[in-house]
């Protein structure tokens, strides 16, 4: 996640992009300390029971302002595509 954080930090700080993390962790304090260490300050939800059945993290999902999932499993090496595509699109 730190890689994505660096790629989208300006969008998050300007309010153009809302970010929420979901962590599958039995001990949320570990996540809090990691976020503090990496200076990431977005909200984190905890899925201690792994109800989302995630086998690996991070899983990045782009959801538009209407709540529609537009892209799943975004890769960090496609960050520029994300900026040029999703962030510039107008959704009805």
Secondary structure as UniProt FT lines:
FT   HELIX           2..14
FT   STRAND          20..23
FT   HELIX           28..37
FT   TURN            38..39
FT   STRAND          43..46
FT   TURN            48..49
FT   TURN            51..52
FT   STRAND          61..63
FT   TURN            65..66
FT   STRAND          69..72
FT   HELIX           76..78
FT   HELIX           79..84
FT   HELIX           86..88
//
